[in-house]
Amino acid sequence: METLTALKVAHSVATVLLLISALGLAGWVWRARRNGDATAHARTLQRPGVFVWVLMGLALLSMPFTGWWMVHLVGWPLGQTWLLASSVLYTVAALGWFWVVVRLNKLRKGSGGNGKFTFALALFSFICFIAIAGLMGAKPV
């Protein structure tokens, strides 16, 4: 398989895994909370939820490398507005994702915290990743 095609596939698979994992966790928590379990968000870091978080983390770590390599192979300058905007959004969203994991771990340990802020942070990160996908799809070169 050609290198660029393999990178596109790896980048797309990482993106899809990240978004599906996030939607799966959100759906599981929503269903559990709807059934009356007020501590469902704190249990997302227990098994098997930790597998989903590790999968999302690996996808997050792989995307900057595959993305940069694809841009390098195609020959686009890194100073393009859509690339810079997506890089900034990615950095903010990834930091937000790590912050969500830390907050959920504190909730799991019972250290307290505001669950609404954690939800807002997770939603903000998810919207950032959707915006990045839009920028990548539009590619106004």
C-alpha positions in Angstrom: 0.0 0.0 0.0 1.3 3.5 -0.8 2.5 5.5 2.1 0.1 8.4 1.7 -2.9 6.0 1.4 -1.8 4.1 4.5 -1.4 7.4 6.4 -4.9 8.5 5.3 -6.4 5.2 6.5 -4.5 5.4 9.8 -5.6 9.0 10.4 -9.2 8.3 9.5 -9.4 5.2 11.6 -7.9 7.1 14.6 -10.5 9.9 14.1 -13.4 7.5 13.8 -12.2 5.5 16.9 -11.9 8.7 18.9 -15.4 10.0 18.0 -17.2 6.6 18.3 -15.5 5.9 21.7 -16.5 9.3 23.0 -20.1 8.9 21.8 -20.2 5.4 23.3 -19.0 6.6 26.7 -21.4 9.5 26.6 -24.3 7.2 25.6 -23.5 4.7 28.4 -23.3 7.5 31.0 -26.5 9.1 29.7 -28.4 5.7 29.8 -27.1 5.0 33.3 -28.0 8.4 34.6 -31.5 8.1 33.0 -32.0 4.9 34.9 -31.2 6.6 38.2 -27.5 6.0 38.7 -26.1 9.3 39.8 -22.5 8.0 40.0 -22.3 6.7 36.4 -19.9 9.4 35.2 -17.5 8.5 38.1 -17.5 4.8 37.0 -16.3 5.5 33.4 -12.7 5.0 34.5 -13.3 1.5 35.8 -13.2 -1.7 33.6 -14.2 -1.9 30.7 -14.4 1.9 30.4 -10.6 2.2 30.9 -10.1 0.3 27.7 -12.1 2.9 25.8 -10.1 5.7 27.4 -6.8 4.0 26.5 -8.1 3.6 22.9 -9.0 7.2 22.7 -5.6 8.2 24.2 -3.8 6.2 21.5 -5.9 7.7 18.8 -5.2 11.2 20.2 -1.4 10.5 20.3 -1.3 9.1 16.7 -3.2 11.8 14.9 -0.6 14.6 15.1 2.1 12.3 13.7 0.0 10.9 10.9 -1.4 14.3 10.1 2.0 16.0 9.9 3.4 13.2 7.8 0.5 13.4 5.4 0.9 17.2 5.1 4.7 16.7 4.5 4.1 14.1 1.8 1.5 16.2 0.0 3.8 19.3 0.2 1.4 21.8 1.8 3.0 24.6 3.7 2.3 24.4 7.5 1.4 28.1 7.5 -2.0 27.7 5.9 -4.8 29.1 7.9 -6.8 25.8 8.0 -3.8 23.8 9.2 -2.9 26.4 11.9 -6.6 26.6 13.0 -6.9 22.8 13.2 -3.6 22.5 15.1 -4.7 25.1 17.7 -8.2 23.4 18.0 -6.5 20.0 18.3 -4.2 21.3 21.1 -7.1 22.8 23.0 -9.3 19.8 22.5 -6.6 17.3 23.5 -5.8 19.3 26.7 -9.5 19.4 27.4 -9.7 15.6 27.0 -6.8 15.1 29.4 -8.5 17.5 31.9 -11.7 15.5 31.6 -9.8 12.3 32.4 -8.2 13.9 35.5 -11.6 15.3 36.7 -13.3 12.0 36.2 -10.5 10.3 38.1 -11.1 12.7 41.0 -14.8 12.1 40.9 -14.1 8.3 40.9 -11.9 8.7 44.0 -14.6 10.8 45.7 -12.6 14.0 45.9 -15.6 15.9 44.9 -15.9 18.3 42.0 -18.6 19.6 39.7 -20.0 17.1 37.3 -21.6 19.8 35.2 -18.3 21.4 34.5 -16.8 18.1 33.6 -19.7 17.5 31.1 -19.2 21.0 29.7 -15.5 20.4 29.2 -16.1 17.0 27.5 -18.7 18.6 25.2 -16.4 21.5 24.4 -13.6 19.0 23.4 -16.0 17.0 21.3 -17.2 20.1 19.5 -13.6 21.0 18.8 -12.9 17.6 17.3 -16.0 17.9 15.1 -14.8 21.4 14.0 -11.4 19.9 13.2 -13.0 17.2 11.1 -14.9 20.0 9.2 -11.7 21.9 8.6 -10.0 18.7 7.3 -13.0 17.9 5.1 -13.1 21.4 3.6 -9.3 21.8 3.0 -9.5 25.3 1.5 -6.0 25.0 -0.1 
